[in-house]
Amino acid sequence: MIEKERVVKAVRSSAHPLSFKELVRETGLDRRGARHLKRVLRDLVRGGELIRTRKGRYGIPEEMSLVKGYFEAHRDGYGFVVPEDPGQRDIFVPARATSGAMEGDRVIARVENPRKREGRILRVIERAQHRVVGTLEVSKGVSFLKPKRRDISFDLYIAPEDRGKARNGDLVVAEIISYPTDTRPPSGRVIKILKKPQAPAEEIESIIDEFNLSRKFPADVTKEAKRLPSGITEPKRRKDLKRLLTVTIDGEKAKDFDDAVSVRLRDFGYTLYVHIADVGYFVPWGSRIDREARKRATSVYFPDRVIPMLPKKLSEDLCSLKPRVPRFAFTVEMDFTREGERIGQRFYPSTIQSDERMTYTQVRRILVDGDGRLRKRYDHLLRDLELMAELCSVLRERRLRRGSLDFDLPEPEIWLDLRGNPERIAVAERNLAHMIIEEFMIAANETVAENLSARGVPSIYRIHEPPDESKLEEIQKVLKAVTGIRKKHLSSGDLPTILERVRGRPEEDVVNYIVLRSLKQARYSTMNVGHFGLASSCYTHFTSPIRRYPDLVVHRVLREVLTKRRLKDSRMKELEVLLQNIAFHSSRMERLADDAERAVVAAMRAWFMSARVGEEFEARVVGVTPQGIRVRLKEFYVDGFIHVSYLTDDYYIYDERNLQLYGRRRKRRFSIGDEIAVRLDRVDLQEREIIFGLSGA
């Protein structure tokens, strides 16, 4: 039986696309082998590894100026293809050239205008959407479903026999029967009628349906989880670190503790131990739990719940590094000089016992506020916590010197009352304790990535590519308009300096947001191209295997190379294909989780503000477009929009050069960073939008 790799190699080595007969001849197959080759070719074409031309010849996509990637859809119908292979610019796809691709679909596209990087989608390899939540609209006997998600620009046709008991205006879940093409819309079948949200908690339930997230684990996964042991037994070949002083530092609400840290002072500097929950010991490749974890790829975090990647038996018990309980870990032990240079590293399975479960707030009060009561209570940890803060400072300073971007962007924290209603939305605190864990996790991730890269084994890297030239031009405009910083030519290497220059200034948040928005999204790949944001030449995710599937995979790869020293060629090839698919799927699911989490934040903000219609607030302008002004309130961490039609005191014109709206007669200008008084005019709970007007208008 011929292997896929052999077929791809034969096609790749040819100077032109090969016909089926030429492939049979090139590979020396007999009749039976030729029959099997047809099946292999179908799989390769379906997976996008080969392209079949109209004349029935097979070629490599890259050799035919084709790009494989996933489609990012916009509500207006157009979108972008994000190439799977790093180093390529995204391809703009006009609405007329999407070929029925939907948000998240894996596609093959052709670049038709290289100068504008504009192209056309030729084929959808893998569909991301299978169910859609939306409102049923019935008119003159014809039914359509209007999707709730903004990135799905198609309405679904619902035939009378597929409508069930749903009526006009109902919120429903529809299963896609046929996908859109250039000439017809998609069609669907109503499979569930949803209750329209009457409370914030119900809104979150609706969003779970909207993004097709799995509330429960399948019965076979739950059954397998129940068979897991209730505790651990001491195995051989596992280093005993139970006497090493070890702590976990997490948020107050955390239930899954997947990392713990220890530190020791040495003559040469410091030894840092990063202990990560050894999930791979309990979840082997191909088990039912593993298959479900791979499908989910990530845990999803909402204000009132977590949709976990792993069953609670693992995430909150057996793999959670609870205090004063022996737990299996995978330890990364690193030696650093006083200047923060890493001079040694060791990796091994271990047994640890966390001495304390600390929170970020407690550690801040001990190290920053000098809280006497807490310092006395944790006097046995003081020396180690202070040493951690010292090492954190050294590592952080070294990272920033090499060009790492130092963002301190505010994140919303939503507090719910006992009924699940949002009672406060504020900026989440980020203090020294957060930085300690952040720096230690970055150090461990880099160390693991560099080790696997040096061994030449296939792995999954966390990559972050530099921004495109066009995005840098946008940043340049904003800097000139907002800060007065003028630079003839802005390069990606200038960004760390710019962030430093605006630190502490009123426009800091706006500039940070604009720079962040210009950056490409970090993702997973088997090709290591470095991490621009961290200024790291080699980076991976290793430190959160309870909530991220790529971390669990990297654990397994590292364990395999540590155990076997050298992998067979057949295993290397197997891993290359397997990890590439996992990297792509994990990137897509991470993006879906981010979108769902943002939708919940938008919904909670809308519910929170819905009782405040008519009230006035102090706000800051954080964005200006031809359509209007985006503002952020000072009292609450809430964003909203003032449409240009709500600016009724004048005719306002958009000044693209200075990113301003200015009045034609009164000459009033609205610029990014301006402080203005606003009035809450309307809250659209269905669209999750907050609409403001100007106070006094």
MARLOZA-750694 format. One record per residue (C-alpha): residue in three letters; z, x, y. Coordinates in steps of 0.02 Angstrom, whole numbers, padded with zeros to 5 digits, always signed. Layout:
# MARLOZA-750694
ALAZXY/...
***
This chain:
# MARLOZA-750694
MET+00000+00000+00000/ILE-00053+00074+00167/GLU+00082+00095+00301/LYS+00065+00032+00480/GLU+00094+00209+00548/ARG-00054+00275+00449/VAL-00169+00139+00517/VAL-00113+00167+00697/LYS-00136+00355+00675/ALA-00314+00330+00610/VAL-00360+00220+00758/ARG-00275+00335+00883/SER-00368+00489+00818/SER-00537+00404+00837/ALA-00644+00429+00993/HIS-00689+00243+00995/PRO-00623+00078+00927/LEU-00648+00063+00739/SER-00722-00080+00639/PHE-00637-00142+00481/LYS-00764-00051+00371/GLU-00739+00111+00468/LEU-00551+00096+00447/VAL-00569+00071+00259/ARG-00679+00225+00252/GLU-00563+00329+00364/THR-00410+00287+00260/GLY-00498+00301+00090/LEU-00441+00132+00026/ASP-00502+00041-00129/ARG-00532-00148-00137/ARG-00350-00191-00163/GLY-00299-00076-00021/ALA-00431-00154+00092/ARG-00358-00327+00062/HIS-00186-00263+00108/LEU-00261-00178+00262/LYS-00314-00348+00330/ARG-00133-00407+00327/VAL-00073-00246+00408/LEU-00203-00262+00546/ARG-00152-00442+00580/ASP+00030-00387+00601/LEU-00018-00241+00714/VAL-00126-00353+00825/ARG+00010-00486+00830/GLY+00138-00354+00882/GLY+00024-00283+01016/GLU+00014-00111+00937/LEU-00174-00131+00914/ILE-00304-00233+01007/ARG-00446-00323+00919/THR-00601-00329+01030/ARG-00724-00473+01038/LYS-00838-00374+00924/GLY-00702-00358+00792/ARG-00657-00176+00826/TYR-00479-00109+00832/GLY-00415+00004+00970/ILE-00255+00068+01052/PRO-00204-00036+01207/GLU-00173+00116+01317/GLU-00345+00190+01275/MET-00426+00027+01331/SER-00335+00024+01500/LEU-00221-00113+01435/VAL-00035-00125+01465/LYS+00098-00200+01353/GLY+00253-00271+01436/TYR+00349-00428+01479/PHE+00307-00559+01609/GLU+00421-00595+01757/ALA+00369-00766+01821/HIS+00389-00835+01997/ARG+00414-01020+02034/ASP+00247-01024+02128/GLY+00150-00976+01971/TYR+00114-00793+01998/GLY+00215-00652+01921/PHE+00227-00471+01869/VAL+00202-00380+01705/VAL+00338-00249+01682/PRO+00263-00114+01568/GLU+00359-00067+01411/ASP+00313+00116+01432/PRO+00411+00197+01575/GLY+00324+00280+01721/GLN+00199+00141+01753/ARG+00202+00027+01904/ASP+00223-00160+01879/ILE+00061-00262+01877/PHE+00044-00409+01997/VAL-00032-00559+01909/PRO-00101-00702+02018/ALA-00067-00880+01961/ARG-00248-00900+01907/ALA-00235-00750+01789/THR-00073-00783+01692/SER-00165-00859+01541/GLY-00019-00976+01512/ALA+00114-00840+01502/MET+00291-00899+01538/GLU+00448-00810+01597/GLY+00502-00671+01479/ASP+00347-00676+01367/ARG+00290-00513+01290/VAL+00109-00491+01344/ILE-00042-00378+01351/ALA-00123-00362+01523/ARG-00274-00276+01597/VAL-00272-00194+01768/GLU-00423-00262+01861/ASN-00387-00191+02034/PRO-00307-00017+02017/ARG-00283+00005+02205/LYS-00182-00155+02222/ARG-00113-00139+02044/GLU-00171-00317+02011/GLY-00218-00379+01839/ARG-00241-00518+01714/ILE-00143-00565+01558/LEU-00257-00559+01406/ARG-00138-00611+01269/VAL+00039-00671+01240/ILE+00113-00571+01096/GLU+00283-00654+01085/ARG+00351-00810+01167/ALA+00521-00807+01251/GLN+00537-00993+01289/HIS+00555-01118+01148/ARG+00659-01253+01232/VAL+00663-01312+01412/VAL+00794-01411+01508/GLY+00734-01523+01648/THR+00719-01695+01724/LEU+00603-01822+01643/GLU+00482-01902+01764/VAL+00389-02058+01706/SER+00249-02131+01811/LYS+00120-02261+01754/GLY+00163-02228+01573/VAL+00137-02039+01586/SER+00290-01928+01559/PHE+00320-01751+01620/LEU+00473-01640+01612/LYS+00511-01545+01772/PRO+00603-01385+01718/LYS+00772-01346+01793/ARG+00740-01159+01791/ARG+00644-01099+01943/ASP+00553-00962+01848/ILE+00465-01091+01738/SER+00323-01151+01848/PHE+00244-01271+01721/ASP+00287-01454+01699/LEU+00287-01506+01515/TYR+00184-01656+01462/ILE+00286-01773+01351/ALA+00184-01894+01244/PRO+00254-02073+01228/GLU+00297-02044+01044/ASP+00390-01883+01090/ARG+00498-01959+01227/GLY+00626-02040+01111/LYS+00753-02144+01206/ALA+00742-02039+01364/ARG+00707-02132+01526/ASN+00642-02087+01698/GLY+00764-01972+01786/ASP+00858-01919+01630/LEU+00910-01737+01610/VAL+00842-01685+01440/VAL+00811-01539+01323/ALA+00631-01528+01262/GLU+00562-01422+01123/ILE+00395-01342+01167/ILE+00257-01405+01050/SER+00108-01318+01130/TYR+00106-01180+01260/PRO+00007-01182+01422/THR-00170-01115+01436/ASP-00286-01090+01584/THR-00347-01270+01564/ARG-00198-01373+01505/PRO-00009-01384+01535/PRO+00117-01359+01395/SER+00180-01508+01298/GLY+00351-01543+01226/ARG+00461-01661+01126/VAL+00628-01726+01190/ILE+00764-01674+01068/LYS+00921-01709+01169/ILE+00973-01813+01319/LEU+01102-01724+01427/LYS+01236-01799+01535/LYS+01206-01758+01718/PRO+01347-01644+01778/GLN+01485-01737+01869/ALA+01602-01587+01880/PRO+01589-01397+01888/ALA+01638-01374+01705/GLU+01497-01494+01655/GLU+01377-01395+01764/ILE+01417-01237+01664/GLU+01382-01333+01503/SER+01215-01385+01576/ILE+01171-01204+01620/ILE+01211-01150+01442/ASP+01080-01275+01383/GLU+00961-01225+01524/PHE+00957-01044+01465/ASN+00962-01086+01279/LEU+01124-00991+01249/SER+01210-01012+01081/ARG+01383-01091+01096/LYS+01431-01071+00913/PHE+01396-00945+00777/PRO+01297-01005+00625/ALA+01401-01054+00474/ASP+01348-00902+00372/VAL+01403-00785+00513/THR+01572-00872+00529/LYS+01593-00862+00341/GLU+01555-00675+00339/ALA+01678-00647+00483/LYS+01816-00736+00387/ARG+01795-00612+00244/LEU+01833-00465+00360/PRO+02003-00381+00334/SER+02149-00433+00443/GLY+02193-00253+00484/ILE+02142-00074+00448/THR+02184+00048+00309/GLU+02183+00236+00329/PRO+02017+00302+00263/LYS+01967+00482+00235/ARG+01861+00582+00357/ARG+01937+00499+00509/LYS+02035+00599+00636/ASP+02212+00536+00666/LEU+02243+00523+00855/LYS+02384+00395+00849/ARG+02505+00518+00929/LEU+02387+00556+01073/LEU+02444+00464+01231/THR+02309+00332+01255/VAL+02286+00184+01372/THR+02162+00043+01401/ILE+02125-00007+01582/ASP+02038-00176+01604/GLY+02037-00332+01710/GLU+02178-00458+01704/LYS+02072-00586+01611/ALA+01999-00465+01481/LYS+02024-00506+01297/ASP+01906-00380+01216/PHE+01963-00201+01244/ASP+01821-00091+01182/ASP+01868+00072+01270/ALA+02026+00176+01287/VAL+02053+00345+01369/SER+02163+00499+01352/VAL+02168+00661+01452/ARG+02247+00832+01434/LEU+02265+00976+01555/ARG+02196+01141+01489/ASP+02188+01321+01551/PHE+02001+01299+01580/GLY+02018+01126+01659/TYR+02028+00960+01570/THR+01995+00879+01401/LEU+01943+00697+01413/TYR+01947+00582+01262/VAL+01845+00421+01272/HIS+01886+00310+01123/ILE+01763+00169+01089/ALA+01793+00027+00966/ASP+01711+00072+00800/VAL+01616-00092+00780/GLY+01486-00009+00668/TYR+01619+00022+00534/PHE+01642-00167+00511/VAL+01464-00224+00551/PRO+01332-00135+00445/TRP+01144-00142+00476/GLY+01065-00303+00414/SER+01226-00401+00385/ARG+01230-00583+00443/ILE+01343-00536+00589/ASP+01225-00394+00635/ARG+01071-00505+00634/GLU+01156-00632+00747/ALA+01221-00494+00863/ARG+01045-00422+00876/LYS+00977-00595+00919/ARG+01107-00622+01056/ALA+01099-00439+01113/THR+01238-00461+01242/SER+01393-00561+01284/VAL+01375-00680+01432/TYR+01519-00696+01555/PHE+01557-00854+01654/PRO+01710-00892+01763/ASP+01788-01005+01631/ARG+01726-00930+01467/VAL+01633-00794+01374/ILE+01488-00824+01257/PRO+01519-00675+01144/MET+01395-00566+01050/LEU+01517-00549+00905/PRO+01636-00674+00823/LYS+01813-00675+00897/LYS+01884-00601+00736/LEU+01795-00440+00787/SER+01785-00448+00977/GLU+01963-00504+01013/ASP+02054-00442+00859/LEU+01992-00315+00731/CYS+01888-00209+00852/SER+01990-00240+01009/LEU+02094-00086+01052/LYS+02257-00181+01072/PRO+02417-00091+01123/ARG+02534-00022+00990/VAL+02416-00072+00848/PRO+02316+00057+00747/ARG+02129+00036+00774/PHE+01970+00123+00717/ALA+01874+00208+00857/PHE+01727+00323+00885/THR+01791+00462+00997/VAL+01693+00569+01120/GLU+01798+00721+01163/MET+01739+00821+01315/ASP+01797+00982+01396/PHE+01773+01003+01584/THR+01805+01148+01702/ARG+01906+01122+01861/GLU+01739+01094+01950/GLY+01688+00955+01830/GLU+01560+01053+01728/ARG+01556+00997+01547/ILE+01576+01150+01435/GLY+01607+01069+01265/GLN+01596+00906+01170/ARG+01643+00837+01000/PHE+01606+00669+00917/TYR+01702+00594+00771/PRO+01772+00433+00696/SER+01957+00418+00736/THR+02111+00310+00717/ILE+02199+00279+00882/GLN+02347+00177+00943/SER+02342+00125+01125/ASP+02512+00151+01207/GLU+02486+00025+01346/ARG+02365-00112+01400/MET+02350-00076+01587/THR+02258-00180+01717/TYR+02156-00113+01863/THR+02281-00191+01983/GLN+02431-00106+01900/VAL+02348+00065+01902/ARG+02300+00044+02085/ARG+02478-00004+02131/ILE+02545+00148+02037/LEU+02420+00277+02102/VAL+02370+00211+02273/ASP+02512+00099+02333/GLY+02653+00204+02256/ASP+02739+00048+02188/GLY+02914+00110+02142/ARG+02951-00026+02016/LEU+02790+00000+01920/ARG+02803+00190+01928/LYS+02976+00178+01850/ARG+02917+00054+01717/TYR+02771+00168+01667/ASP+02854+00336+01701/HIS+02797+00398+01528/LEU+02616+00376+01586/LEU+02628+00441+01765/ARG+02576+00620+01730/ASP+02423+00565+01630/LEU+02370+00430+01754/GLU+02379+00555+01898/LEU+02280+00680+01794/MET+02149+00545+01762/ALA+02135+00511+01948/GLU+02113+00698+01980/LEU+01976+00716+01848/CYS+01891+00558+01911/SER+01882+00631+02087/VAL+01806+00794+02021/LEU+01675+00705+01913/ARG+01631+00581+02049/GLU+01608+00714+02182/ARG+01497+00815+02064/ARG+01392+00660+02022/LEU+01365+00617+02205/ARG+01317+00796+02246/ARG+01176+00789+02119/GLY+01103+00636+02207/SER+01180+00485+02121/LEU+01171+00325+02224/ASP+01345+00271+02280/PHE+01338+00082+02294/ASP+01494-00014+02338/LEU+01414-00186+02338/PRO+01531-00335+02348/GLU+01532-00446+02194/PRO+01592-00628+02195/GLU+01749-00673+02101/ILE+01772-00858+02067/TRP+01944-00930+02038/LEU+01957-01097+01950/ASP+02101-01220+01950/LEU+02170-01300+01792/ARG+02033-01432+01794/GLY+01895-01303+01806/ASN+01856-01332+01990/PRO+01821-01179+02100/GLU+01969-01157+02218/ARG+01926-00986+02289/ILE+01773-00874+02301/ALA+01812-00700+02362/VAL+01748-00523+02349/ALA+01801-00446+02184/GLU+01916-00296+02210/ARG+01850-00124+02164/ASN+01982+00012+02174/LEU+02025+00186+02109/ALA+02065+00117+01936/HIS+01888+00045+01920/MET+01817+00213+01973/ILE+01919+00307+01843/ILE+01850+00203+01700/GLU+01675+00203+01775/GLU+01668+00393+01788/PHE+01740+00420+01613/MET+01615+00298+01536/ILE+01469+00380+01628/ALA+01526+00549+01563/ALA+01535+00486+01383/ASN+01366+00399+01392/GLU+01282+00555+01461/THR+01362+00666+01330/VAL+01305+00556+01185/ALA+01129+00538+01257/GLU+01107+00726+01282/ASN+01169+00762+01106/LEU+01048+00640+01024/SER+00904+00699+01133/ALA+00938+00881+01087/ARG+00935+00835+00902/GLY+00763+00754+00923/VAL+00812+00592+00834/PRO+00749+00421+00890/SER+00876+00330+00998/ILE+00892+00199+01133/TYR+00911+00264+01311/ARG+00966+00173+01467/ILE+00828+00213+01590/HIS+00808+00179+01776/GLU+00645+00227+01859/PRO+00627+00277+02043/PRO+00566+00141+02164/ASP+00381+00120+02199/GLU+00305+00184+02361/SER+00281+00005+02425/LYS+00467-00031+02403/LEU+00514+00125+02500/GLU+00405+00063+02643/GLU+00505-00100+02644/ILE+00668-00002+02653/GLN+00596+00099+02796/LYS+00562-00061+02894/VAL+00738-00126+02867/LEU+00819+00039+02915/LYS+00721+00045+03077/ALA+00758-00137+03119/VAL+00942-00140+03067/THR+01010+00036+03094/GLY+00888+00120+03211/ILE+00865+00258+03081/ARG+00684+00315+03098/LYS+00603+00421+02966/LYS+00419+00465+02962/HIS+00409+00471+02773/LEU+00545+00402+02661/SER+00561+00470+02484/SER+00672+00410+02343/GLY+00773+00571+02364/ASP+00824+00514+02539/LEU+00917+00359+02478/PRO+01086+00441+02439/THR+01091+00515+02615/ILE+01047+00347+02695/LEU+01185+00257+02598/GLU+01308+00389+02657/ARG+01250+00372+02839/VAL+01284+00184+02844/ARG+01452+00195+02754/GLY+01584+00106+02856/ARG+01458+00034+02980/PRO+01440-00156+03004/GLU+01268-00153+02924/GLU+01326-00060+02767/ASP+01322-00214+02653/VAL+01149-00265+02713/VAL+01074-00091+02689/ASN+01155-00074+02517/TYR+01084-00243+02467/ILE+00909-00202+02531/VAL+00908-00033+02441/LEU+00972-00111+02279/ARG+00840-00249+02288/SER+00704-00117+02307/LEU+00754-00026+02148/LYS+00680-00062+01979/GLN+00790-00146+01852/ALA+00876-00028+01731/ARG+00824-00063+01552/TYR+00825+00002+01374/SER+00689+00114+01304/THR+00660+00237+01162/MET+00574+00349+01290/ASN+00695+00450+01395/VAL+00639+00460+01576/GLY+00812+00478+01651/HIS+00919+00365+01759/PHE+00872+00370+01944/GLY+01024+00276+02008/LEU+01145+00396+01923/ALA+01034+00549+01953/SER+01051+00580+01766/SER+00914+00663+01664/CYS+00978+00585+01503/TYR+01082+00426+01488/THR+01123+00293+01359/HIS+01243+00150+01329/PHE+01377+00193+01201/THR+01539+00128+01275/SER+01532-00062+01250/PRO+01480-00102+01070/ILE+01583-00263+01070/ARG+01474-00341+01206/ARG+01307-00245+01203/TYR+01198-00226+01050/PRO+01111-00062+01105/ASP+01283+00022+01110/LEU+01315-00030+00930/VAL+01144+00039+00880/VAL+01178+00206+00967/HIS+01344+00216+00873/ARG+01251+00196+00708/VAL+01120+00326+00752/LEU+01253+00452+00804/ARG+01356+00421+00648/GLU+01200+00443+00540/VAL+01152+00610+00615/LEU+01332+00673+00609/THR+01344+00625+00425/LYS+01172+00680+00365/ARG+01140+00822+00489/ARG+00953+00799+00468/LEU+00857+00636+00448/LYS+00706+00621+00332/ASP+00535+00596+00412/SER+00522+00422+00335/ARG+00688+00373+00413/MET+00635+00444+00582/LYS+00476+00337+00579/GLU+00575+00184+00525/LEU+00697+00208+00669/GLU+00558+00233+00797/VAL+00483+00062+00762/LEU+00650-00027+00739/LEU+00731+00043+00897/GLN+00579+00008+01005/ASN+00587-00177+00961/ILE+00777-00181+00986/ALA+00761-00097+01156/PHE+00631-00223+01215/HIS+00727-00375+01152/SER+00893-00311+01222/SER+00816-00284+01394/ARG+00746-00460+01393/MET+00910-00539+01337/GLU+01009-00439+01465/ARG+00896-00509+01601/LEU+00919-00685+01533/ALA+01109-00663+01533/ASP+01103-00598+01713/ASP+00999-00749+01766/ALA+01121-00869+01681/GLU+01271-00785+01761/ARG+01187-00795+01933/ALA+01147-00979+01904/VAL+01331-01014+01868/VAL+01386-00919+02025/ALA+01260-01019+02129/ALA+01320-01182+02051/MET+01505-01142+02080/ARG+01469-01096+02261/ALA+01379-01262+02286/TRP+01522-01362+02208/PHE+01650-01263+02309/MET+01560-01298+02474/SER+01513-01479+02435/ALA+01680-01542+02506/ARG+01656-01443+02667/VAL+01498-01523+02736/GLY+01509-01534+02926/GLU+01631-01388+02943/GLU+01591-01236+03049/PHE+01605-01053+02995/GLU+01580-00876+03058/ALA+01436-00791+02966/ARG+01326-00637+02964/VAL+01137-00634+02948/VAL+01091-00543+02786/GLY+00906-00585+02778/VAL+00764-00644+02890/THR+00598-00716+02826/PRO+00461-00824+02903/GLN+00547-00974+02819/GLY+00717-00946+02899/ILE+00881-00850+02897/ARG+00996-00808+02752/VAL+01178-00797+02803/ARG+01342-00745+02720/LEU+01507-00824+02771/LYS+01653-00716+02825/GLU+01789-00832+02761/PHE+01717-00855+02587/TYR+01596-00747+02489/VAL+01461-00879+02500/ASP+01277-00863+02548/GLY+01169-01000+02620/PHE+01007-01032+02711/ILE+00956-01094+02883/HIS+00777-01156+02872/VAL+00670-01120+03024/SER+00648-01309+03048/TYR+00837-01320+03078/LEU+00819-01203+03229/THR+00781-01347+03347/ASP+00819-01265+03516/ASP+00652-01172+03523/TYR+00491-01128+03431/TYR+00536-00977+03324/ILE+00409-00844+03274/TYR+00431-00713+03138/ASP+00420-00532+03197/GLU+00372-00439+03039/ARG+00383-00267+03120/ASN+00565-00288+03174/LEU+00614-00415+03039/GLN+00669-00543+03168/LEU+00646-00725+03214/TYR+00630-00745+03402/GLY+00617-00898+03514/ARG+00456-00913+03612/ARG+00538-00984+03771/ARG+00722-00937+03768/LYS+00688-00768+03687/ARG+00839-00786+03572/ARG+00825-00669+03423/PHE+00900-00672+03249/SER+00910-00502+03164/ILE+00988-00437+03004/GLY+01171-00395+03037/ASP+01194-00521+03181/GLU+01354-00622+03183/ILE+01327-00807+03214/ALA+01422-00973+03205/VAL+01352-01095+03078/ARG+01383-01273+03023/LEU+01370-01331+02842/ASP+01238-01468+02850/ARG+01199-01505+02668/VAL+01236-01452+02489/ASP+01107-01488+02354/LEU+01204-01484+02191/GLN+01049-01513+02086/GLU+00955-01365+02163/ARG+01118-01266+02188/GLU+01072-01235+02370/ILE+01182-01225+02524/ILE+01096-01271+02688/PHE+01170-01222+02856/GLY+01125-01259+03036/LEU+01176-01173+03197/SER+01341-01228+03272/GLY+01315-01334+03426/ALA+01133-01371+03384/
***
